Amino acid sequence: MNNFVYKKSWYKLFLGKWYIVIILEAGYKELCENESESGYIKICGNLYFSSLCLPYPDSTSLNEEELNCFCKGLELVSAQIMDAMQNKPCLIQLRSIIFSDCNIQDDAFTASAVQWASEVFKFSMPKINVWFDDTVEPCGVYKFDFADGWLPYNRNTFPERK
């Protein structure tokens, strides 16, 4: 497989006073034996990531923290991705991501990556507990729990960059 297989995914969260929507398009391909992994972010083992987003208005730029959170989502489900790829080297490429800068939290990028991967690689979407805390001023905040029995989550550990 030399060409990317792309899929669009919509992550939507409507629990509180405001909403989060992330529309992303990403693809994957098997890396050839002679293809270099340099320049890619190593998620784990044989799983790599690159962000080659289209220019605005077809995509929004991700800052480093947002990009790290997206990669963290891929890392959380890397075992399922590698099972689907039969442990062959795999490159995931983010082509487009659209969201409102006013209605976003970094953990939503993690959740959107998990959702995209579950749709593309056809595994059950792991449960991510999310609730809205309206006691946080001024407008409330979404709280994400990625550790519901499927994998511990530490937001301060990010995939290694090559």
BATIVO-49718 format. One line per 8 residues: number of its first residue (from 1); for each residue x, y, z of N, C-alpha, C, O. Coordinates in pm, whole numbers, plus 32768, in hexadecimal, padded with zeros to 4 digits. Example, Ala and Ser with C-alpha at 12.3 -4.5 7.8 and 13.67 -1.06 7.14 Angstrom:
BATIVO-49718
1 = 8527:7DC7:830C:84CE:7E3E:830C:8528:7EB6:830C:8590:7EB4:834E | 8505:7F1F:82C4:8557:7F96:82CA:850A:8003:8313:853D:8072:8324 .
This chain:
BATIVO-49718
1 = 8056:7F8A:8000:8000:8000:8000:805A:807B:8000:809E:8097:8063 | 805B:80C4:7F94:80AF:813B:7F8A:8061:81BC:7F97:809B:8223:7FBA | 7FE0:81B9:7F7C:7F8E:8231:7F84:7F45:8238:8009:7F24:81D2:8046 | 7F2E:82B3:8035:7EE4:82C7:80B0:7E51:82A5:809C:7E17:82BE:8032 | 7E16:826B:8102:7D86:8256:8108:7D51:82C1:8169:7D6D:82BB:81E0 | 7D06:8321:8134:7CD7:8392:8184:7C48:837F:81B1:7BF6:8343:816B | 7C2A:83B4:8228:7BA2:83B2:825D:7B8A:8431:82AC:7BE1:845F:82F6 | 7B13:8467:829C:7AE9:84DD:82E8:7A9D:84AD:8363:7A54:844B:835D .
9 = 7AAF:84F3:83D2:7A6C:84D0:844F:7A3C:8550:8493:7A80:85B7:848E | 79C9:8548:84D2:798F:85B9:851C:7989:8594:85AF:7940:8538:85D5 | 79D4:85DC:8603:79CB:85CA:8694:7972:8639:86C9:798D:86AF:86B4 | 7906:8613:870E:78A6:8675:8741:788F:865F:87D6:7881:85EE:8804 | 788B:86CD:8820:7874:86C8:88AF:7813:8738:88D4:7835:87AE:88C9 | 779B:8713:88FF:7732:8774:8924:76FC:874F:89AE:7692:8713:89B8 | 7743:8772:8A16:7717:874E:8A9C:76FB:87C6:8AF5:76B1:87BA:8B57 | 7732:8836:8AD7:7729:88A8:8B32:76F3:8924:8AEF:76A0:891D:8A95 .
17 = 7723:8995:8B1F:76F6:8A16:8AEC:772D:8A34:8A61:76F7:8A89:8A1A | 7795:89F0:8A3A:77D2:8A04:89B7:77FC:897C:8981:77FA:8919:89CA | 7822:8977:8902:783B:88F9:88BE:78CA:88F5:8888:790D:895B:887A | 78F4:887B:886A:7973:8865:8824:7955:8812:87A9:7912:87AA:87B3 | 7985:883E:8736:797B:87F1:86BA:7A04:87F5:8677:7A3E:8860:8664 | 7A36:8780:8654:7AB3:8774:8609:7A96:8720:858D:7A69:86AE:8597 | 7AB0:875A:851A:7AA1:8712:849C:7B2E:86F9:846A:7B7A:8757:8451 | 7B52:867B:845B:7BDA:865E:842F:7BD8:85FA:83BC:7B7D:85A9:83AE .
25 = 7C40:8602:836C:7C56:859F:8304:7CE6:8571:8310:7D44:85C1:830A | 7CF6:84F1:8320:7D7B:84B6:832C:7D7D:8435:82DC:7D15:83FB:82BC | 7DF5:840A:82BE:7E05:838F:8272:7E75:833B:82AB:7EC2:8368:8300 | 7E7C:82C2:827A:7EE8:8269:82A5:7F1B:821C:822C:7ED7:820D:81C7 | 7F95:81EE:823B:7FCD:8194:81D6:8039:813F:8218:8073:8164:827D | 8050:80CF:81DB:80BC:8079:8206:813E:80B3:81CF:8146:80D6:8159 | 81A2:80BD:8224:8224:80EE:81F7:826F:807F:81AF:8271:800D:81DE | 82AC:809F:8140:82FD:803F:80F7:837F:8026:8142:83A9:8078:8194 .
33 = 83BD:7FB4:8126:843A:7F91:816B:84A6:7FFA:815A:84F1:8015:81B8 | 84AF:8034:80E4:851C:8093:80C9:84F3:8124:80E6:8541:8180:80CD | 847B:8139:811B:844C:81C1:8139:8480:81EF:81C1:8473:81A8:8225 | 84BB:8264:81C5:84F5:8299:8240:8488:82CE:829D:8425:8308:8270 | 849C:82B9:831E:843F:82EF:8382:846C:8377:83B5:8427:83B3:8408 | 84DD:83A9:8387:850E:8429:83B8:84AC:8498:8391:8471:8496:8324 | 849C:84F5:83E7:8440:8563:83D0:83B4:8546:8404:835F:85A0:8403 | 839A:84CD:8430:8317:84A8:8466:831F:84A4:84FE:838B:8494:8538 .
41 = 82AE:84B2:853E:82A6:84A1:85D0:8290:840D:85E9:8234:83D1:85B2 | 82E5:83D2:863B:82D5:8345:865D:8271:833B:86D0:828A:836D:873E | 8200:82FA:86B5:819A:82E8:871C:81C4:8275:8777:81C3:8283:87F1 | 81E7:8204:873B:821B:8190:8783:8244:8127:871C:820F:8127:86AD | 829F:80D0:873E:82C6:8062:86E7:82CD:8088:8655:8323:80D6:862C | 8273:804F:8605:826E:8067:8575:8202:80CA:854C:81DA:80CB:84D8 | 81D3:811C:85A7:8168:817C:858A:81A0:820A:858A:81DD:8237:85EB | 818A:8250:8519:81C0:82D7:8506:8150:8337:84DF:80E6:830D:84B1 .
49 = 816B:83B8:84F2:8108:841F:84D6:814A:8496:8491:81BD:84B8:84AE | 8100:84D2:8435:812B:8552:83FC:80B1:85AA:83EA:8042:857A:83D1 | 80C7:862A:83F8:805C:868B:83E4:807F:86DF:836B:80DB:8731:836E | 8036:86CA:8300:8048:8718:8286:7FC3:8758:8264:7F88:873D:81FB | 7F95:87AD:82BD:7F12:87E9:82AD:7F0E:884B:8238:7F6F:8891:821A | 7E9C:884B:81F8:7E83:88A9:818B:7E82:8937:81C4:7E6C:8948:823C | 7E99:899B:8172:7E96:8A25:81A3:7E07:8A53:81C5:7DA5:8A1A:8195 | 7DFF:8ABA:8218:7D80:8AF7:823B:7D3D:8B29:81BB:7D85:8B61:8168 .
57 = 7CBF:8B1B:81A5:7C53:8AF6:8201:7C31:8A61:8201:7BD1:8A38:8241 | 7C7F:8A0E:81BA:7C62:897F:81B5:7C8F:8935:8232:7C6A:88C2:8247 | 7CDD:8977:8285:7D0C:893B:8301:7D35:89AB:8360:7D51:8A1B:8337 | 7D37:8988:83E0:7D65:89E3:8448:7DED:89B3:8479:7E04:893A:847F | 7E46:8A0C:849A:7EC9:89E5:84CC:7EBE:89B4:855C:7E72:89EA:85AC | 7F0B:894E:857C:7F13:891C:8605:7F94:8951:8643:7FFE:894D:8605 | 7F8A:8981:86BF:8004:89A5:8706:8044:8925:873B:800B:88B8:872E | 80B8:8930:8777:8102:88B9:87A2:80B4:8868:880A:80B2:87ED:8804 .
65 = 8076:88AC:8868:8028:8865:88D0:7FB2:881A:8892:7F98:87A8:88B7 | 7F6C:8858:8835:7EFB:8818:87F3:7F29:87A0:87A1:7EE9:8737:87A1 | 7F98:87AF:875C:7FD1:8742:870E:7FFB:86CE:8768:7FE2:865A:8749 | 8039:86EE:87D9:8060:8687:8839:7FE6:863C:886F:7FEA:85C3:8880 | 7F7A:8684:8889:7F01:8644:88BB:7EC3:85E9:8850:7E91:857E:8871 | 7EC7:8612:87D3:7E96:85BC:8767:7EEB:853C:8761:7EB4:84CE:8757 | 7F6E:854B:8766:7FC7:84D6:8764:7FAF:847C:87DC:7FB9:8402:87D2 | 7F8F:84B8:884E:7F73:8469:88C6:7EFA:840E:88B0:7EF8:839C:88DE .
73 = 7E96:8442:8868:7E23:83EE:8848:7E4A:8375:87F5:7E1A:8307:880E | 7EA2:838A:8793:7ED1:8319:8742:7F21:82B8:8798:7F17:823E:8786 | 7F70:82ED:87F3:7FBE:8296:884C:7F62:8242:88A4:7F7E:81CD:88BD | 7EF4:827C:88D4:7E99:8233:892C:7E5C:81B9:88E8:7E3C:8157:892B | 7E4B:81BF:8864:7E10:814E:881C:7E74:810E:87BB:7E4D:80CC:875B | 7EF3:8122:87D4:7F5A:80ED:877A:7F57:8055:8770:7F71:801F:8705 | 7F37:800F:87DB:7F31:7F7D:87D6:7EC5:7F4F:8774:7EDA:7EF1:8727 | 7E51:7F92:8778:7DE5:7F6F:871C:7E0A:7F90:868C:7DEA:7F44:8630 .
81 = 7E4D:8002:8678:7E78:8028:85F1:7EDB:7FC2:85BC:7ED0:7F95:854A | 7F3D:7F9F:860D:7FA4:7F41:85E0:7F68:7EB5:85C8:7F96:7E6E:856E | 7F05:7E8E:8616:7EC0:7E0F:85FC:7E7E:7E13:8572:7E89:7DB4:8525 | 7E39:7E82:8554:7DF6:7E90:84D3:7E5A:7E91:8460:7E3C:7E61:83F2 | 7ECF:7EC7:8478:7F38:7ECD:8411:7F91:7E50:8412:7FF3:7E49:83C7 | 7F6F:7DEF:8465:7FBE:7D73:8472:804F:7D91:8492:80AA:7D4F:845F | 8064:7DF6:84E6:80E8:7E22:8516:8146:7E51:84A7:81BF:7E57:84BC | 810F:7E72:8432:8162:7EAA:83C7:8176:7F3F:83E2:811D:7F7F:841B .
89 = 81E7:7F77:83BB:81FF:8007:83D0:8190:805B:8390:8168:8043:831E | 815E:80BC:83DC:80EA:810A:83B1:8104:819F:83C8:8139:81C7:8430 | 80DE:81EE:8365:80E6:8280:8371:8058:82B7:836C:800C:829A:8310 | 8036:8306:83CF:7FB6:834E:83D3:7FD4:83DF:83B4:802E:841B:83EE | 7F87:8417:8358:7F9D:84A1:832E:7F1D:84F3:8340:7EB4:84D0:830A | 7F28:855F:838B:7EB9:85BC:839D:7EBA:861D:8327:7F1C:8664:8311 | 7E4C:8620:82DC:7E45:8676:8266:7DF4:86F4:8281:7E10:875D:8247 | 7D90:86EB:82D7:7D3A:875E:82F0:7CFC:8752:837A:7CD5:86E5:83A4 .
97 = 7CF4:87C1:83C1:7CAF:87C4:8442:7C70:884E:8452:7CB2:88B5:8441 | 7BF1:884E:8473:7BA7:88CB:8480:7B5F:88CB:8506:7B1F:8869:852C | 7B6A:893B:854F:7B2A:894B:85D0:7B20:89DF:85EF:7B62:8A31:85AF | 7ACD:8A01:864F:7AC0:8A8C:867B:7B27:8AA8:86E8:7B2B:8A63:874E | 7B7A:8B0D:86D3:7BDA:8B32:873B:7B97:8B5E:87BC:7BD3:8B56:8827 | 7B1C:8B8A:87B3:7AD1:8BB8:8829:7A96:8B44:8878:7A80:8B50:88F1 | 7A7D:8AD4:8836:7A3B:8A62:8876:7A92:89E5:8869:7A71:8989:881F | 7B02:89E4:88B0:7B5C:8971:88A4:7BA6:895C:8927:7BBF:89BB:8972 .
105 = 7BC9:88E2:8942:7C24:88BD:89AF:7C83:8855:8977:7C5D:8804:8923 | 7CFF:8857:89A6:7D65:8800:896E:7D40:876C:8974:7D5D:8721:8917 | 7D01:8741:89E1:7CDE:86B3:89EE:7C7C:8685:8983:7C73:860E:8967 | 7C33:86E1:8946:7BD8:86BC:88D9:7C28:868B:885F:7BF5:8638:8813 | 7CA2:86BA:884C:7CF4:8689:87DE:7D1B:85F6:87F7:7D21:85A6:879A | 7D35:85D5:8875:7D52:854A:8899:7CDA:84F2:8879:7CE7:8489:8839 | 7C64:851E:88A6:7BEA:84D1:888E:7BCB:84C5:87F9:7B9E:845B:87CC | 7BE1:852F:87AD:7BC4:852A:871D:7C21:84C9:86D4:7BF7:8487:8675 .
113 = 7C9E:84C0:86FF:7CFC:8461:86C3:7CD2:83D2:86E2:7CD9:837B:868B | 7CA8:83B9:875D:7C78:8334:8784:7BFE:830E:872F:7BF5:829F:86FB | 7BA1:836C:8721:7B28:8351:86D3:7B4B:8334:8640:7B1A:82D3:8606 | 7BA0:8389:8604:7BC7:8374:8578:7C04:82E9:8566:7BDF:82A0:850B | 7C62:82C6:85BD:7CA5:8244:85B2:7C42:81D1:85BF:7C4B:816E:8576 | 7BE3:81DD:861A:7B81:8170:862D:7B29:8161:85AF:7B04:80F1:858B | 7B0A:81CF:856E:7ABA:81C9:84F4:7B09:818E:847F:7AD5:813C:8433 | 7B86:81B7:8471:7BD8:818D:8400:7C06:80FC:840E:7C00:80AF:83AE .
121 = 7C34:80D7:8486:7C6C:8052:849A:7C05:7FEF:84D0:7C27:7F7D:84F0 | 7B89:801B:84DB:7B16:7FC5:84F9:7B22:7F7A:857E:7B0E:7F00:8584 | 7B41:7FC4:85E8:7B3A:7F8A:866E:7AD7:7FDC:86C0:7AB8:804D:869C | 7AA7:7FA3:872B:7A44:7FE8:877F:7A82:8065:87BC:7AF1:8062:87F1 | 7A37:80D1:87B4:7A65:814F:87F1:7A70:813B:8888:7A0C:811D:88CA | 7AE8:814C:88BF:7AF6:8140:8950:7AA1:81AA:8996:7A8D:8218:8962 | 7A70:8189:8A0B:7A1D:81E7:8A57:7A76:8257:8A8C:7ADA:823E:8ACE | 7A4E:82CF:8A6F:7A90:8346:8AA5:7A26:8391:8AF5:79C6:83C5:8ABC .
129 = 7A37:8395:8B77:79D7:83DC:8BCA:79EF:8472:8BBF:7A5F:84A2:8BD1 | 7985:84BA:8BA0:798D:854B:8B93:7916:8587:8BDE:78A5:8557:8BD2 | 7930:85F0:8C29:78C5:8639:8C6B:78E5:86CD:8C68:7958:86F6:8C54 | 787E:871C:8C7B:788E:87AD:8C77:788A:87E2:8D06:782B:87C8:8D50 | 78F0:882D:8D2C:78F8:8868:8DB2:78D8:88FD:8DA5:792D:894D:8D7D | 785D:8921:8DC8:7835:89AE:8DBB:785C:8A03:8E33:7839:8A78:8E3A | 78A5:89C7:8E93:78D4:8A16:8F06:7954:8A62:8EE4:797C:8ABC:8F2E | 7995:8A3D:8E76:7A11:8A80:8E4E:79EC:8B01:8E04:79A3:8AFE:8DA0 .
137 = 7A1E:8B70:8E36:7A02:8BF3:8DFB:7A58:8C09:8D7F:7AC7:8BD4:8D7B | 7A2E:8C52:8D1C:79AF:8C98:8D17:793F:8C47:8CD5:78C9:8C62:8CED | 7962:8BE5:8C81:78FB:8BA3:8C2E:78F3:8B0C:8C42:78A8:8AC9:8BFC | 793E:8AD6:8CA1:7940:8A46:8CB5:79AD:8A05:8C61:79EB:8A45:8C0C | 79C2:8985:8C7B:7A2C:893B:8C36:7A02:88A8:8C2A:79BE:8872:8C81 | 7A2B:886A:8BBC:7A16:87DB:8BAB:7A87:8791:8BF2:7AFB:87B9:8BEB | 7A63:8725:8C36:7AC5:86D0:8C7B:7AC7:864A:8C32:7A5E:860E:8C1A | 7B3E:861C:8C0E:7B50:859F:8BC5:7B95:8539:8C1E:7BF7:855A:8C62 .
145 = 7B64:84BF:8C1F:7BA3:8450:8C67:7BBF:83E2:8C02:7B64:839D:8BD3 | 7C3F:83D2:8BE1:7C69:836E:8B7E:7C90:82EA:8BBF:7CBE:8290:8B7A | 7C80:82DD:8C42:7CB3:8268:8C89:7C43:820D:8CBB:7C4B:81D9:8D2A | 7BDB:81FA:8C6C:7B6B:81A7:8C96:7B85:8114:8C7C:7B3B:80D3:8C32 | 7BEE:80E1:8CB9:7C08:8053:8CB3:7C4A:8023:8C32:7C65:7FAC:8C25 | 7C66:807B:8BD3:7CA3:804B:8B58:7D33:8075:8B49:7D7E:8032:8B03 | 7D5D:80E2:8B89:7DE9:8109:8B81:7E02:8181:8BDB:7DB3:81E0:8BDB | 7E6D:817E:8C29:7E8C:81F6:8C78:7EB3:8268:8C1C:7EED:8253:8BB2 .
153 = 7E94:82E0:8C46:7EAD:8356:8BF2:7EF8:83BC:8C44:7ECB:83E4:8CAF | 7F6A:83E6:8C12:7FB7:8450:8C51:7FD1:84B9:8BE7:8021:84A4:8B8C | 7F8F:8528:8BF3:7F96:8591:8B8D:8022:85CD:8B80:803F:8612:8B1E | 8078:85B5:8BE1:80FC:85F2:8BDD:8163:859C:8B96:81D8:85C3:8B8D | 813B:8527:8B64:8199:84D4:8B18:8168:84D0:8A88:80F8:84A4:8A6C | 81BA:84FF:8A30:8195:8508:89A3:81F1:84AF:8950:8260:848F:897A | 81C2:8487:88DB:8215:8435:8882:8299:8479:8860:82A3:84F4:885D | 82FC:8426:8846:8380:845C:8826:8382:8496:879A:8346:845F:873D .
161 = 83C8:8505:878B:83D7:8544:8707:845E:851E:86CE:84C4:8522:8713 | 845D:84FA:8650:84DB:84D6:860C:8512:854B:85C2:857B:8541:8583 .
